[in-house]
Amino acid sequence: MYAVLFLLGLALPALAERPFLNEPDTGLVIDTVQIGALPALKDMFTAPDFEAAARHMPIRNYSMVLTDNGRKQHITAQAQRANSYSIPEGSRDLRPSETAATATPRQLNLAAAAGKAGILYAPSLSATKPIEEIAAAAPPGSILFHQLYVSANRTKLLSDLKRIEDSGFKAIFVTVDNPIHGIRSREARYGFSNVTDHDPHFSWRSYAELRKLTKLPVIPKGIQTVEGAKMAVEAGAPAIYISNHGGRQLDYSQLPIETVLEIYTHAPEIFKKTEVFADGGDVKIYRYTDFLNVLC
């Protein structure tokens, strides 16, 4: 016991010297760069380097800090950053997708870049740029889906659906894991309201009714259990989207990749019955190996 306490005492100063990393440590030295300045482009080797550089900017310039997008005080987010995963072969029907953060003008840049690269791009109703402007930024032939939060106000819901259709989006990811906004401390600290107009009573019956209101395919986003995946298939969903809302909607929710394993173990037929989309939750997909982990 005394030996353990002694070793812990030695470890604490080291832990204090090295703060929790929001992104993988790629060797980028950011401490020598003045706050508010950016490192030289030649020093940027990987995607995590750009996030580290963004975190070095004044907080008003970094919306991911303001909006709590995958923040380290959340237990689920901590767990997701602390683990690595190996996925069994066979679950090859997953489609990685890129959903947009709320920063501006990043939405327009991402829409343009994704279209140029032939990558599916899905902005959210929470975006600070209008639906129409994001669609216009994408080059011809882009694959655009749109993430929908179901408003309890039917007039607004119908308007949202029409704007999405008229702007040329090909399908809708309907958010099913956020009927009530989670408690997000950083959002509250920086003046973001936890009050939304989301329909708190949204159900599978509501999902069936929603599908009748639009000509676009409606894909439930936020599937977190094998039971949820089965219900989505039974409800006639054209696809499912496995996600835990960045690990910040509900603490202790499991990682998307764990949900993939759960489905693969207990209901592998789902991967043959429907198309499956997945994101990293709060485990950001940075490298080709991250994509391979999801796809394998």
C-alpha positions in Angstrom: 0.0 0.0 0.0 2.8 2.4 1.0 4.6 1.6 -2.2 1.6 2.4 -4.3 1.0 5.7 -2.5 4.7 6.5 -3.0 4.6 5.8 -6.8 1.3 7.8 -7.1 3.0 10.7 -5.4 5.8 10.6 -7.9 3.3 10.4 -10.8 1.1 13.3 -9.9 3.7 16.0 -10.7 4.3 14.4 -14.1 0.5 14.4 -14.8 0.3 18.0 -13.7 3.1 18.9 -16.1 1.3 17.3 -19.1 -2.3 18.5 -19.5 -5.0 16.3 -21.1 -4.5 16.3 -24.8 -7.6 17.1 -26.9 -5.9 15.6 -30.0 -3.1 13.0 -30.5 0.4 14.3 -29.8 2.1 14.3 -33.2 5.2 16.1 -32.0 4.0 19.6 -33.1 5.6 22.2 -30.8 2.9 24.8 -30.3 4.1 26.4 -27.0 6.8 28.5 -28.8 4.1 30.1 -31.0 2.6 33.3 -29.7 -1.1 33.0 -28.6 -3.3 34.1 -31.5 -0.6 33.3 -34.1 -0.5 30.2 -36.3 2.4 27.9 -36.7 4.1 27.7 -40.1 2.3 25.6 -42.6 5.4 23.5 -43.2 5.1 22.3 -39.6 1.6 20.9 -40.2 1.9 17.2 -41.1 -1.4 15.6 -40.0 -5.0 16.6 -39.3 -4.5 16.7 -35.5 -1.9 19.4 -36.0 -4.6 21.7 -37.4 -6.8 21.2 -34.4 -3.9 21.9 -32.1 -3.3 25.1 -33.9 -6.9 26.1 -33.7 -6.9 25.5 -30.0 -4.0 27.9 -29.8 -6.1 30.7 -31.1 -8.1 33.1 -28.8 -11.1 31.2 -27.6 -13.6 33.4 -29.5 -12.0 32.1 -32.7 -12.4 28.4 -31.8 -16.1 27.3 -31.9 -15.3 23.7 -30.9 -14.3 25.0 -27.5 -17.3 27.2 -27.2 -19.8 24.6 -28.3 -18.3 21.7 -26.3 -17.8 19.5 -29.4 -16.2 16.5 -27.8 -15.0 18.1 -24.6 -12.7 16.4 -22.1 -14.8 17.0 -19.0 -17.5 14.6 -20.4 -17.0 11.0 -19.1 -17.9 9.4 -22.4 -15.5 11.7 -24.3 -12.7 10.8 -21.9 -13.3 7.1 -22.4 -13.4 7.5 -26.1 -10.0 9.2 -26.1 -8.4 6.7 -23.8 -9.1 3.5 -25.8 -8.1 2.0 -29.1 -10.1 -0.6 -30.9 -9.8 -3.6 -33.2 -12.8 -4.5 -35.3 -13.4 -8.0 -36.6 -13.6 -8.6 -40.3 -17.1 -8.9 -41.8 -18.8 -5.6 -40.9 -17.7 -4.1 -44.3 -21.0 -2.3 -45.1 -20.3 0.7 -42.9 -19.9 4.1 -44.7 -17.9 6.7 -42.9 -19.5 10.1 -43.3 -18.6 13.7 -42.4 -21.1 15.8 -40.5 -20.5 19.5 -40.2 -19.5 21.4 -37.2 -21.2 24.7 -36.5 -18.2 26.9 -37.2 -18.3 29.5 -39.9 -17.1 29.8 -42.6 -15.8 26.3 -42.2 -19.1 24.9 -43.4 -18.8 26.4 -46.8 -15.1 25.4 -47.1 -16.0 21.8 -46.1 -18.9 21.6 -48.5 -16.7 22.8 -51.4 -13.8 20.5 -50.4 -16.0 17.4 -49.8 -17.7 17.9 -53.2 -14.3 18.2 -54.9 -13.1 15.0 -53.3 -16.4 13.1 -53.9 -17.1 12.7 -50.1 -20.5 12.7 -48.7 -21.1 15.8 -46.7 -23.9 16.5 -44.2 -24.4 19.9 -42.6 -26.7 20.4 -39.7 -29.6 22.7 -39.0 -27.4 24.0 -36.2 -25.0 25.4 -38.7 -24.5 29.2 -38.7 -24.7 29.3 -42.5 -28.1 28.9 -44.2 -29.1 25.6 -45.8 -29.2 27.3 -49.2 -25.8 28.9 -48.9 -24.1 25.7 -47.9 -25.6 23.9 -50.8 -24.5 26.6 -53.2 -20.9 26.3 -52.0 -20.8 22.7 -53.1 -19.6 22.0 -56.7 -21.9 20.3 -59.2 -22.2 16.6 -58.6 -21.6 16.8 -54.8 -23.2 14.3 -52.5 -25.1 16.3 -49.9 -27.3 14.9 -47.1 -28.7 17.2 -44.4 -28.9 16.6 -40.6 -32.4 17.5 -39.4 -33.5 18.3 -35.8 -37.2 17.7 -35.7 -38.9 20.8 -34.5 -42.0 20.6 -32.3 -43.4 23.4 -34.4 -44.9 21.7 -37.4 -44.8 24.9 -39.5 -41.1 25.2 -39.0 -40.5 21.5 -39.6 -42.3 21.6 -42.9 -40.3 24.7 -43.8 -37.0 23.0 -42.9 -37.9 19.9 -45.0 -38.9 22.1 -48.0 -35.7 24.1 -47.8 -33.6 21.0 -47.7 -35.4 19.5 -50.7 -35.3 22.7 -52.7 -31.6 23.1 -52.1 -30.8 19.8 -53.7 -29.9 17.6 -50.8 -30.2 13.9 -51.5 -31.3 12.5 -48.1 -31.9 13.5 -44.5 -30.2 12.3 -41.3 -32.9 12.8 -38.7 -31.4 13.2 -35.2 -33.0 10.7 -32.9 -30.6 10.9 -29.9 -31.2 14.5 -29.0 -34.9 15.1 -28.3 -33.9 16.9 -25.2 -30.7 19.0 -25.3 -27.9 17.5 -23.1 -26.3 19.5 -20.2 -23.2 21.0 -21.8 -21.3 23.0 -19.4 -19.0 24.8 -21.9 -22.0 25.9 -24.0 -23.5 27.4 -20.9 -20.3 29.1 -19.9 -20.0 30.8 -23.3 -23.6 31.9 -23.6 -25.2 29.1 -25.6 -28.7 28.2 -24.6 -29.7 24.7 -23.7 -33.2 25.5 -24.8 -34.2 24.1 -28.2 -37.4 23.6 -30.1 -36.7 19.9 -30.6 -39.7 17.6 -30.3 -39.2 15.8 -27.0 -41.9 13.2 -27.9 -40.3 12.0 -31.1 -40.8 8.3 -31.5 -40.7 5.6 -34.2 -44.3 6.5 -34.9 -43.2 10.1 -35.4 -40.4 8.8 -37.7 -43.0 7.0 -39.9 -45.0 10.2 -40.1 -41.9 12.3 -40.9 -41.1 10.0 -43.8 -44.5 10.9 -45.3 -43.7 14.6 -45.2 -40.7 14.5 -47.6 -39.7 12.7 -50.8 -36.2 12.3 -49.5 -34.9 9.2 -47.8 -34.9 9.7 -44.0 -32.1 8.0 -42.1 -32.2 7.9 -38.3 -29.0 9.3 -36.8 -28.0 8.4 -33.3 -28.5 4.6 -33.2 -26.6 3.4 -30.1 -27.8 -0.2 -29.4 -28.5 -3.3 -31.3 -32.2 -3.0 -30.3 -32.3 0.5 -31.8 -30.8 -0.8 -35.0 -33.4 -3.6 -35.2 -36.3 -1.2 -34.6 -34.9 1.1 -37.3 -34.9 -1.8 -39.8 -38.4 -2.9 -38.8 -39.5 0.7 -39.3 -38.3 0.6 -42.9 -35.4 2.9 -42.5 -33.4 3.0 -45.8 -30.2 3.1 -43.7 -29.0 3.7 -40.1 -26.4 6.1 -38.7 -24.5 4.9 -35.6 -23.5 7.9 -33.5 -23.5 9.0 -29.9 -23.6 12.8 -30.7 -19.9 13.3 -30.1 -19.9 11.8 -26.6 -21.4 15.0 -25.2 -25.2 14.3 -25.2 -25.3 11.7 -22.5 -22.4 10.6 -20.2 -21.7 6.8 -20.2 -23.2 6.3 -23.7 -21.1 3.8 -25.5 -18.9 4.6 -28.4 -20.2 4.2 -32.0 -17.6 1.6 -32.7 -18.7 -0.4 -29.7 -22.3 -0.2 -31.0 -20.9 -1.6 -34.3 -19.4 -4.5 -32.5 -22.6 -5.1 -30.6 -24.7 -5.2 -33.8 -22.1 -7.4 -35.5 -22.1 -9.8 -32.6 -25.9 -10.1 -31.9 -27.5 -9.1 -35.2 -25.0 -9.3 -38.1 -27.8 -9.6 -40.6 -28.5 -5.9 -40.2 -25.4 -5.1 -42.2 -27.0 -7.1 -45.1 -30.5 -5.6 -44.6 -29.6 -2.0 -44.7 -26.8 0.5 -45.3 -24.9 1.6 -42.2 -23.3 4.9 -41.6 -21.1 5.6 -38.6 -19.0 8.4 -37.2 -16.2 8.3 -34.6 -18.3 9.8 -31.8 -15.6 11.8 -30.0 -12.9 9.5 -31.3 -12.1 11.7 -34.3 -11.3 9.9 -37.5 -7.9 11.4 -38.4 -6.0 8.7 -40.4 -6.6 6.0 -43.0 -6.2 3.4 -40.2 -9.1 5.0 -38.4 -11.2 4.5 -41.6 -10.0 0.9 -41.8 -11.0 0.2 -38.2 -14.5 1.3 -39.0 -14.7 -0.4 -42.4 -13.1 -3.7 -41.5 
